[in-house]
Amino acid sequence: MKTRCIIVDDEPLAIEAIQMHIEKFDSLKLVATCADAFQAFDILNKTRVDLMFLDIQMPEITGLDFLKSLKNPPKVILTTAYREYALDAFDLNVIDYLLKPISFDRFMQAINKFYEQSNSEMLVPGISLQNKETQPDHIYVRSDKKNVKIKFAEILYIESIKDYVKIVCRGRTVIAKILISEMGSMLPAELFLRIHRSYIICIENIEAFSHTHIEVPGKELPIGRNYKHEVIHTLQQK
């Protein structure tokens, strides 16, 4: 079943940009665009909405005030040109806070967060997030003008190359324009570990480790001095 989305924004160009991003996902369906909170209120009362892209600065009523007025709001990703609202936004339990102009890479991170949170809320209490039937087992990254699906289990390691990452998998390598810190925030912490300013590894694919290096199939990777304590402590608990 597709995720039903609406865009609430008084800027036509901003609506167009978000709409173009949405259209690249088969799992998302745009059901309406709204120029203000009043139009959005009518839509929310007429049809099912799973995810709302909500601008903050709008005429008459701001996005934050509109969100506060809703008793049962859908999941929300805020979109704005202003950084100063970030703390107020997260007090309202939004999925993410996107600064305009919104790049596709940053948009995709927000969508991954949405699905990660949605899947975790569907779990029966007491069931671990490591349950493979409920936890997403993959991620999509933007590479060569396509959204490329990569299963977590196939990732050996991720290497930072300036503004890009090289995702080395079993049998293939994918290059994506994203910072390694942003990539790390999109990965489940129980499966992946940052071992160096330039490397993230998949814990399940470790073959051996020492206090200075980690071995994955076909590669020996250094453990950064600033990461050593956390890395060794984490691996000794596994």
Salt bridges, closest charged atoms under 4 A:
ASP9 OD2 - LYS100 NZ 2.81
GLU11 OE2 - LYS100 NZ 3.64
ASP50 OD2 - ARG48 NH2 2.86
ASP55 OD1 - LYS100 NZ 3.30
ASP96 OD1 - ARG106 NH2 2.79
ASP96 OD2 - LYS113 NZ 3.30
GLU121 OE2 - LYS75 NZ 2.73
ASP137 OD1 - HIS138 ND1 2.82
GLU154 OE2 - ARG172 NH2 2.87
GLU159 OE1 - LYS166 NZ 3.43
